Amino acid sequence: MNGPWTLIHPKTAVFWRESILGYASSLTEPEQRSSGTVTETARPLLDWASQAADKYDLEARMAAMQRADNNEHARWEATLKEDRKRLTPQEFLTEAAVYYNVISGAAAA
């Protein structure tokens, strides 16, 4: 999993990878949050981040995932407990991709 991760400061790469694990934890039901389950949930998110063309693209992808995570938390809090459903990693990335298009400027094209 090198790619754009090697173009940024190692401490930043560690922070961003840890952030992705945090997003994966949020997507996992609390009673299912083992290290194996969380890292498995994180895999598609890490793969999507690793597809970045350069460090700026990686920054845009990370910002998009942060925005998707913020919105997921707000949506979760506004939903009645009995109606709550966590996003799958794919649903999370679909939402992040929309934000990515805006952040990266692709939506303006």
Secondary structure, 3 states (H helix, E strand, C coil): CCHHHHHCCHHHHHHHHHHHHHHHHHHCCHHHCCHHHHHHHHHHHHHHHHCCCCHHHHHHHHHHHHHHHHHHHHHHHHCCHHHCCCCCHHHHHHHHHHHHHHHHCHHHC
